[in-house]
Amino acid sequence: MGRTSSIQRLYELIRNKVIIKNSELIICESNINDTVASALSEKESLPFNVLYRNVQWLYKELYALNRKVLINYFPNF
């Protein structure tokens, strides 16, 4: 799951929960898309507390699956 915001990844995680529960490893991208998207346009940006909340919801759901999770971090310079 990558190249999307945390809230989109959370939606896909819940939508595909049966498939994901049968996996041994979940590979997910870091929350960099959330922070980059908020910096692109002031008009389209979400407040930091909303971005933080969405990331927390995603990681809480990932933790509840009790599966190995690999979070990829791709720095943007």
C-alpha positions as CSV (number, residue, x, y, z in Angstrom):
1,M,0.0,0.0,0.0
2,G,1.7,3.2,-1.1
3,R,1.6,6.5,-2.9
4,T,-1.7,7.4,-1.1
5,S,-2.6,9.2,2.1
6,S,-3.0,7.4,5.4
7,I,-6.7,7.7,5.3
8,Q,-6.9,6.0,1.9
9,R,-4.5,3.2,3.1
10,L,-6.8,2.8,6.2
11,Y,-9.8,2.5,3.9
12,E,-8.1,-0.1,1.7
13,L,-6.9,-2.0,4.8
14,I,-10.4,-2.3,6.2
15,R,-11.9,-3.0,2.7
16,N,-9.5,-5.9,2.1
17,K,-9.2,-7.1,5.7
18,V,-9.9,-10.8,4.8
19,I,-7.1,-10.8,2.2
20,I,-4.7,-8.9,4.4
21,K,-5.4,-11.1,7.5
22,N,-4.1,-14.1,5.4
23,S,-0.9,-12.4,4.5
24,E,2.4,-12.9,6.3
25,L,3.8,-9.4,5.6
26,I,2.2,-6.0,5.0
27,I,4.3,-3.5,3.1
28,C,3.2,0.1,3.5
29,E,4.7,3.5,2.7
30,S,5.4,6.0,5.4
31,N,3.2,9.0,6.0
32,I,5.3,11.2,3.7
33,N,2.4,11.5,1.2
34,D,0.3,13.2,3.9
35,T,3.0,15.7,4.8
36,V,3.9,16.5,1.2
37,A,0.2,16.9,0.2
38,S,-0.3,19.3,3.0
39,A,2.7,21.4,1.9
40,L,1.7,21.6,-1.8
41,S,-1.3,23.9,-1.5
42,E,-2.5,25.9,1.4
43,K,-6.0,25.7,0.0
44,E,-6.0,21.9,-0.2
45,S,-4.0,21.1,3.0
46,L,-5.3,19.5,6.1
47,P,-4.5,20.7,9.6
48,F,-1.6,18.8,11.1
49,N,-3.7,17.3,13.9
50,V,-6.0,15.7,11.3
51,L,-3.0,14.3,9.4
52,Y,-1.6,13.0,12.7
53,R,-5.0,11.5,13.7
54,N,-5.2,9.6,10.3
55,V,-1.7,8.2,10.7
56,Q,-2.6,7.0,14.2
57,W,-5.8,5.3,13.0
58,L,-3.8,3.5,10.2
59,Y,-1.1,2.3,12.6
60,K,-3.6,1.2,15.2
61,E,-5.4,-0.9,12.6
62,L,-2.1,-2.4,11.4
63,Y,-1.1,-3.2,14.9
64,A,-4.4,-4.9,15.6
65,L,-3.8,-7.3,12.6
66,N,-0.9,-8.8,14.5
67,R,1.1,-9.3,11.3
68,K,4.6,-8.3,10.3
69,V,4.6,-4.8,8.8
70,L,7.3,-3.1,6.8
71,I,7.1,0.7,6.6
72,N,9.1,2.1,3.6
73,Y,10.4,5.5,4.0
74,F,11.4,7.4,0.8
75,P,12.9,10.7,1.7
76,N,12.1,13.7,-0.5
77,F,14.9,16.1,-0.9
